[in-house]
Amino acid sequence: LDSTQEGLIRASAKALCSLFNDAADKLADMTETWETQLKDQVDTVNNILTSLRDLNISIRDADIRGDAALELRDQRNLLLDQLSQYMDIDVKYEMEDVGAGLMVEKMTVTLGTGGKDKLVDGGFSAKLLAGSAKDGCPVSLYALRDKNGEKQEPNATDPKILDDNDLYGALQSTREMLTEAGEYTIDGTTNDPNAAVKRGIPYYQKALDSLAHEFAAAMNELNHIYDDKGNLLAGGNLFSMGSATNDASAITAANISISQAWAEDKVSLQASTKPDAPSGDTSNLSKFLALFDQKIKFDPDHVAGGDAVGEAYHGTFEDMLLHVQSVLAEDQMTTTALLTNYSATASEVYTDREGVMGVDLNDEATSLMTYQKAYTAACRLMTVLEEALDSLINGTVV
């Protein structure tokens, strides 16, 4: 190859690396966005738990005074409905003896999954904390505390990490978007039996990493010319982990770049596998071209960092890219269908609740007018009966 042809190929390779880098950067930005959303959801849950604790105290005081506190109970029920969107909860009401034979209501909220950990217990409430994406977005549950910060159970585990079987609802959905790697999940790192088919942002990051890794490995391998004893005669890495190095040991979509040696013309494309080949021999270049039609083994173990639960995918580089796109489209379609079903169910439950709790001012005004007229008619009837009875008693001649 002459310098002009080599430069054109190098420029195309550099542009390809930039596409990989841009895609990885967008996924990283998406991770930050969802990480912020998870923390916002945790803050919302903590505010709900605190409000439930405060309402429990107010309702308890009202019960002691003999007040029904209906409005406070309605507020508490609405908060429980909101909390149930973020996690699976179990709500129990029991009577508590406050002395002198007086019994008042006490509400307890526990996780409906896992070990039945308490979230609210009368005047005590727990607190959640979301970790960073680089640590796997752990969600920690801190022990129950009252409004002064005193623990209900001093010896309780504090905090407790909630795993995939403890969380549910919006919190778990957001966390799975940040943590689930699908086929690239390392065996033995999770107790979620469905981890291999749950795909969040890490799956697509690993899939792109696999494509970049196998592409660079195949190209680099073809550009190394060895003798019969395995000694390097010519060539070198075309792609590396950044533009300032020739190391290609752990290439990802985020760090793939043309190697420093290739950029500085210290390494070039090897046109032939024979050091003494004539200048017109381009047999090795045809192997580079054939590589794009060759089926490659995309092994999840190469980028997962351990024994991945998924099977290797066999196909060309283009097939691998189309495979990732088809997985994304299928997951999006399936998730959209589930969301539609859940939304319809939630809307139906909301309508049923409003039918019991809600007040329509127009209907109530109509009913008030009806009852008022019925009351007036009843009063008029009583007046007529009274007059008739008076006439019957006092107007009768003995």
Buried (B, 14 or more C-beta within 10 A) or exposed (E): BEEEEBEEBBEEBBEBBEEBBEBBEEBBEBBEEBBEBBBEBBEBBBEBBBBBBBBBBBBBEBBEEEEEBEEBBEBBBBBBEBBBBBBBBEBEEEEEEEEEEEEBBBBBBBBBBBEEBBBBBBBBBBBBBBBBBEEBBBBBBBBBBBEEEEBBEEEBEBBBEBBBBBBBBBBBBBBBBBBBBBBBBBBEBBEBEEBBEBBBBBBBBBBBBBBBBBBBBBBBEBBBBEEEEEEEEBBBBBBBBBBEBBBBEEBBBBBBBBBBBBBEEEBBBBBBBBEEBEEEEBEBBEBBEEBEEEEBEBBBBBBBEEEBBBEBBEBBBEBBBEBBEEBBEEBEEEEEEEEEEEEEEEEEEEEEEEEEEEEEEEEEEEEEEEEEEEEEEEEEEEEEEEEEEEEEEEEEEE
